[in-house]
Amino acid sequence: NGIDQLTEQAVGTLSTQGLSARTVTSIAAGTGGELWIGTVRGLNRWTEGRVTRLPALANGTITSLLRDSRGRVWASTREGVGYVDGDRWIRAAGIEGGLFRSIVEDRDHDIWVNEQERGLYRIHDGAVAEHLPWSRLQNMTGHVLSADPAHGIWVGFNAGGVGHVNDGRFARLYSAGDGLAA
């Protein structure tokens, strides 16, 4: 029922009043002190105690958010992936809708998203530059992503384990045999 904010050891709660829905699915801090809040009914921006809704993403479920190094806020929905430009949502070219789980930015400033059925996508300059189907990644289905500061990205899998993707392929897969919990 709202969002808690931890500031200098004090916790404050942002009210749900004004949010498009009570269920918060993702959050991202903006560059100017605002907070972007994804819900099951759209994207909201909280600034200085006031909530505004992004009309272009007013009804769909926001599955993940990311503020990139350029300050753009990226959002994934069942309709696709894109970034916010003013009050508009600019969809990335070359990605159909689906169930997107996570968005990260790598050290080369490319955006990576994982879609539950189709695999990983690398977005460069607003369009798909690379698609890695799960079949190329040992048929493991990814759930979460994290950028590697050195190079590539990390993928956490639904069935357990993590993998490092580098230059369009798995560089290494870690599982219970490598000491991870089974």
Short mmCIF file of the C-alpha atoms (twelve columns), coordinates in Angstrom:
data_MODEL
# 
_entry.id   MODEL 
# 
loop_
_atom_site.group_PDB 
_atom_site.id 
_atom_site.type_symbol 
_atom_site.label_atom_id 
_atom_site.label_alt_id 
_atom_site.label_comp_id 
_atom_site.label_asym_id 
_atom_site.label_seq_id 
_atom_site.Cartn_x 
_atom_site.Cartn_y 
_atom_site.Cartn_z 
_atom_site.pdbx_PDB_model_num 
ATOM 1   C CA . ASN A 1   0.000  0.000   0.000   1 
ATOM 2   C CA . GLY A 2   2.448  2.610   -1.174  1 
ATOM 3   C CA . ILE A 3   6.197  2.948   -1.345  1 
ATOM 4   C CA . ASP A 4   8.564  3.301   1.574   1 
ATOM 5   C CA . GLN A 5   11.524 5.665   1.268   1 
ATOM 6   C CA . LEU A 6   14.642 5.323   3.404   1 
ATOM 7   C CA . THR A 7   16.485 8.618   3.858   1 
ATOM 8   C CA . GLU A 8   19.178 9.126   6.494   1 
ATOM 9   C CA . GLN A 9   17.840 6.233   8.598   1 
ATOM 10  C CA . ALA A 10  14.229 7.476   8.536   1 
ATOM 11  C CA . VAL A 11  11.483 5.715   6.633   1 
ATOM 12  C CA . GLY A 12  8.680  7.651   4.990   1 
ATOM 13  C CA . THR A 13  5.768  6.259   2.996   1 
ATOM 14  C CA . LEU A 14  4.623  7.692   -0.299  1 
ATOM 15  C CA . SER A 15  0.865  7.377   -0.417  1 
ATOM 16  C CA . THR A 16  -0.902 5.363   -3.063  1 
ATOM 17  C CA . GLN A 17  -3.162 8.354   -3.594  1 
ATOM 18  C CA . GLY A 18  -2.785 9.376   -7.209  1 
ATOM 19  C CA . LEU A 19  -1.001 6.223   -8.376  1 
ATOM 20  C CA . SER A 20  -2.637 4.405   -11.266 1 
ATOM 21  C CA . ALA A 21  -2.882 1.256   -9.088  1 
ATOM 22  C CA . ARG A 22  -2.000 0.047   -5.590  1 
ATOM 23  C CA . THR A 23  0.292  -2.731  -6.856  1 
ATOM 24  C CA . VAL A 24  3.767  -1.363  -7.614  1 
ATOM 25  C CA . THR A 25  5.721  -3.548  -10.061 1 
ATOM 26  C CA . SER A 26  8.934  -1.562  -10.555 1 
ATOM 27  C CA . ILE A 27  10.621 1.708   -9.594  1 
ATOM 28  C CA . ALA A 28  13.479 3.819   -10.962 1 
ATOM 29  C CA . ALA A 29  15.000 7.008   -9.595  1 
ATOM 30  C CA . GLY A 30  15.133 9.868   -12.090 1 
ATOM 31  C CA . THR A 31  17.890 12.402  -12.643 1 
ATOM 32  C CA . GLY A 32  16.025 15.354  -11.115 1 
ATOM 33  C CA . GLY A 33  14.899 13.781  -7.849  1 
ATOM 34  C CA . GLU A 34  11.729 12.298  -9.269  1 
ATOM 35  C CA . LEU A 35  10.723 8.673   -8.814  1 
ATOM 36  C CA . TRP A 36  9.249  6.660   -11.675 1 
ATOM 37  C CA . ILE A 37  6.730  4.092   -10.451 1 
ATOM 38  C CA . GLY A 38  5.468  1.229   -12.594 1 
ATOM 39  C CA . THR A 39  2.178  -0.374  -11.598 1 
ATOM 40  C CA . VAL A 40  -0.217 -2.953  -12.993 1 
ATOM 41  C CA . ARG A 41  -2.076 -0.027  -14.613 1 
ATOM 42  C CA . GLY A 42  0.643  2.142   -16.058 1 
ATOM 43  C CA . LEU A 43  3.598  4.419   -15.420 1 
ATOM 44  C CA . ASN A 44  3.590  7.222   -12.826 1 
ATOM 45  C CA . ARG A 45  6.094  9.935   -11.943 1 
ATOM 46  C CA . TRP A 46  6.328  11.169  -8.351  1 
ATOM 47  C CA . THR A 47  7.902  14.614  -7.982  1 
ATOM 48  C CA . GLU A 48  7.827  16.702  -4.813  1 
ATOM 49  C CA . GLY A 49  4.816  14.866  -3.402  1 
ATOM 50  C CA . ARG A 50  2.780  14.982  -6.618  1 
ATOM 51  C CA . VAL A 51  1.959  11.971  -8.807  1 
ATOM 52  C CA . THR A 52  1.413  12.311  -12.555 1 
ATOM 53  C CA . ARG A 53  0.546  9.501   -14.939 1 
ATOM 54  C CA . LEU A 54  2.187  9.041   -18.308 1 
ATOM 55  C CA . PRO A 55  -0.734 9.045   -20.787 1 
ATOM 56  C CA . ALA A 56  1.090  6.883   -23.352 1 
ATOM 57  C CA . LEU A 57  1.448  4.074   -20.788 1 
ATOM 58  C CA . ALA A 58  -1.781 4.656   -18.899 1 
ATOM 59  C CA . ASN A 59  -3.272 1.169   -18.864 1 
ATOM 60  C CA . GLY A 60  -0.652 -1.538  -19.383 1 
ATOM 61  C CA . THR A 61  1.318  -3.358  -16.691 1 
ATOM 62  C CA . ILE A 62  4.860  -2.046  -16.322 1 
ATOM 63  C CA . THR A 63  7.065  -5.103  -15.802 1 
ATOM 64  C CA . SER A 64  10.431 -3.370  -15.329 1 
ATOM 65  C CA . LEU A 65  12.035 0.089   -15.332 1 
ATOM 66  C CA . LEU A 66  15.552 1.426   -15.850 1 
ATOM 67  C CA . ARG A 67  17.093 4.906   -15.856 1 
ATOM 68  C CA . ASP A 68  19.982 4.750   -18.315 1 
ATOM 69  C CA . SER A 69  23.225 6.734   -18.325 1 
ATOM 70  C CA . ARG A 70  21.611 9.355   -20.607 1 
ATOM 71  C CA . GLY A 71  18.850 9.927   -18.043 1 
ATOM 72  C CA . ARG A 72  16.150 8.224   -20.130 1 
ATOM 73  C CA . VAL A 73  13.637 6.038   -18.317 1 
ATOM 74  C CA . TRP A 74  13.095 2.695   -20.068 1 
ATOM 75  C CA . ALA A 75  9.957  0.639   -19.449 1 
ATOM 76  C CA . SER A 76  8.850  -2.820  -20.472 1 
ATOM 77  C CA . THR A 77  5.204  -3.770  -20.918 1 
ATOM 78  C CA . ARG A 78  3.299  -6.606  -22.608 1 
ATOM 79  C CA . GLU A 79  3.296  -4.392  -25.720 1 
ATOM 80  C CA . GLY A 80  7.077  -4.005  -25.917 1 
ATOM 81  C CA . VAL A 81  10.067 -2.074  -24.630 1 
ATOM 82  C CA . GLY A 82  10.837 1.621   -24.988 1 
ATOM 83  C CA . TYR A 83  11.845 4.816   -23.250 1 
ATOM 84  C CA . VAL A 84  10.058 7.931   -22.051 1 
ATOM 85  C CA . ASP A 85  10.531 11.162  -24.018 1 
ATOM 86  C CA . GLY A 86  8.467  13.917  -22.388 1 
ATOM 87  C CA . ASP A 87  4.929  12.515  -22.325 1 
ATOM 88  C CA . ARG A 88  5.618  10.032  -25.118 1 
ATOM 89  C CA . TRP A 89  6.784  6.421   -25.018 1 
ATOM 90  C CA . ILE A 90  9.236  5.639   -27.825 1 
ATOM 91  C CA . ARG A 91  9.151  1.914   -28.591 1 
ATOM 92  C CA . ALA A 92  12.369 0.138   -29.456 1 
ATOM 93  C CA . ALA A 93  12.271 -1.099  -33.042 1 
ATOM 94  C CA . GLY A 94  12.387 -4.833  -33.668 1 
ATOM 95  C CA . ILE A 95  10.841 -6.170  -30.445 1 
ATOM 96  C CA . GLU A 96  7.348  -7.606  -30.346 1 
ATOM 97  C CA . GLY A 97  5.335  -7.603  -27.168 1 
ATOM 98  C CA . GLY A 98  5.747  -10.325 -24.580 1 
ATOM 99  C CA . LEU A 99  6.600  -10.923 -20.950 1 
ATOM 100 C CA . PHE A 100 9.739  -8.911  -20.227 1 
ATOM 101 C CA . ARG A 101 11.346 -9.505  -16.839 1 
ATOM 102 C CA . SER A 102 14.343 -7.191  -16.529 1 
ATOM 103 C CA . ILE A 103 16.158 -4.270  -18.182 1 
ATOM 104 C CA . VAL A 104 19.837 -3.350  -17.725 1 
ATOM 105 C CA . GLU A 105 22.383 -1.096  -19.398 1 
ATOM 106 C CA . ASP A 106 25.846 -2.490  -20.127 1 
ATOM 107 C CA . ARG A 107 29.140 -0.581  -20.011 1 
ATOM 108 C CA . ASP A 108 28.832 0.164   -23.749 1 
ATOM 109 C CA . HIS A 109 25.486 1.912   -23.022 1 
ATOM 110 C CA . ASP A 110 23.463 -0.756  -24.827 1 
ATOM 111 C CA . ILE A 111 20.170 -1.798  -23.242 1 
ATOM 112 C CA . TRP A 112 19.485 -5.495  -22.580 1 
ATOM 113 C CA . VAL A 113 16.048 -6.988  -21.919 1 
ATOM 114 C CA . ASN A 114 14.955 -10.564 -21.373 1 
ATOM 115 C CA . GLU A 115 11.681 -11.877 -22.707 1 
ATOM 116 C CA . GLN A 116 10.400 -15.041 -21.060 1 
ATOM 117 C CA . GLU A 117 9.791  -17.079 -24.236 1 
ATOM 118 C CA . ARG A 118 12.092 -15.571 -26.862 1 
ATOM 119 C CA . GLY A 119 15.375 -14.806 -25.079 1 
ATOM 120 C CA . LEU A 120 17.675 -11.818 -24.656 1 
ATOM 121 C CA . TYR A 121 17.648 -8.646  -26.738 1 
ATOM 122 C CA . ARG A 122 20.409 -6.054  -27.009 1 
ATOM 123 C CA . ILE A 123 19.137 -2.610  -28.011 1 
ATOM 124 C CA . HIS A 124 21.511 -0.081  -29.554 1 
ATOM 125 C CA . ASP A 125 20.344 3.415   -30.588 1 
ATOM 126 C CA . GLY A 126 16.677 2.512   -30.021 1 
ATOM 127 C CA . ALA A 127 16.575 -0.661  -32.148 1 
ATOM 128 C CA . VAL A 128 17.386 -4.327  -31.675 1 
ATOM 129 C CA . ALA A 129 21.041 -4.947  -32.518 1 
ATOM 130 C CA . GLU A 130 21.151 -8.557  -31.313 1 
ATOM 131 C CA . HIS A 131 18.717 -11.289 -30.332 1 
ATOM 132 C CA . LEU A 132 19.917 -14.329 -28.387 1 
ATOM 133 C CA . PRO A 133 17.158 -16.956 -28.259 1 
ATOM 134 C CA . TRP A 134 17.101 -19.178 -25.192 1 
ATOM 135 C CA . SER A 135 17.929 -22.121 -27.493 1 
ATOM 136 C CA . ARG A 136 21.357 -20.541 -28.088 1 
ATOM 137 C CA . LEU A 137 21.772 -20.128 -24.351 1 
ATOM 138 C CA . GLN A 138 21.431 -23.821 -23.414 1 
ATOM 139 C CA . ASN A 139 17.594 -23.553 -23.305 1 
ATOM 140 C CA . MET A 140 17.786 -21.887 -19.911 1 
ATOM 141 C CA . THR A 141 15.068 -19.257 -19.334 1 
ATOM 142 C CA . GLY A 142 16.382 -16.076 -17.742 1 
ATOM 143 C CA . HIS A 143 14.536 -14.207 -15.051 1 
ATOM 144 C CA . VAL A 144 16.799 -11.324 -13.936 1 
ATOM 145 C CA . LEU A 145 19.689 -9.406  -15.495 1 
ATOM 146 C CA . SER A 146 22.632 -7.474  -14.098 1 
ATOM 147 C CA . ALA A 147 25.275 -5.548  -16.003 1 
ATOM 148 C CA . ASP A 148 28.890 -6.604  -15.506 1 
ATOM 149 C CA . PRO A 149 31.062 -3.486  -15.045 1 
ATOM 150 C CA . ALA A 150 33.944 -5.233  -16.834 1 
ATOM 151 C CA . HIS A 151 32.042 -6.528  -19.874 1 
ATOM 152 C CA . GLY A 152 28.820 -8.338  -20.729 1 
ATOM 153 C CA . ILE A 153 25.812 -9.100  -18.555 1 
ATOM 154 C CA . TRP A 154 24.807 -11.664 -15.947 1 
ATOM 155 C CA . VAL A 155 21.599 -13.692 -16.270 1 
ATOM 156 C CA . GLY A 156 19.825 -15.375 -13.344 1 
ATOM 157 C CA . PHE A 157 17.803 -18.411 -14.448 1 
ATOM 158 C CA . ASN A 158 14.351 -19.571 -13.370 1 
ATOM 159 C CA . ALA A 159 15.589 -23.151 -12.910 1 
ATOM 160 C CA . GLY A 160 18.608 -22.044 -10.866 1 
ATOM 161 C CA . GLY A 161 22.086 -20.900 -11.693 1 
ATOM 162 C CA . VAL A 162 23.582 -17.814 -13.264 1 
ATOM 163 C CA . GLY A 163 25.373 -17.241 -16.532 1 
ATOM 164 C CA . HIS A 164 27.658 -14.603 -17.978 1 
ATOM 165 C CA . VAL A 165 26.860 -13.450 -21.508 1 
ATOM 166 C CA . ASN A 166 29.710 -11.848 -23.412 1 
ATOM 167 C CA . ASP A 167 30.022 -11.118 -27.137 1 
ATOM 168 C CA . GLY A 168 26.748 -12.846 -28.000 1 
ATOM 169 C CA . ARG A 169 27.383 -16.145 -26.210 1 
ATOM 170 C CA . PHE A 170 27.589 -17.669 -22.769 1 
ATOM 171 C CA . ALA A 171 31.093 -17.161 -21.464 1 
ATOM 172 C CA . ARG A 172 30.372 -19.210 -18.332 1 
ATOM 173 C CA . LEU A 173 27.438 -20.928 -16.610 1 
ATOM 174 C CA . TYR A 174 27.416 -21.455 -12.836 1 
ATOM 175 C CA . SER A 175 25.106 -23.975 -11.143 1 
ATOM 176 C CA . ALA A 176 24.872 -26.195 -8.063  1 
ATOM 177 C CA . GLY A 177 27.991 -28.073 -9.260  1 
ATOM 178 C CA . ASP A 178 29.938 -24.821 -8.861  1 
ATOM 179 C CA . GLY A 179 28.798 -24.310 -5.283  1 
ATOM 180 C CA . LEU A 180 25.506 -22.462 -5.821  1 
ATOM 181 C CA . ALA A 181 22.565 -23.631 -3.736  1 
ATOM 182 C CA . ALA A 182 20.474 -26.299 -5.438  1 
# 
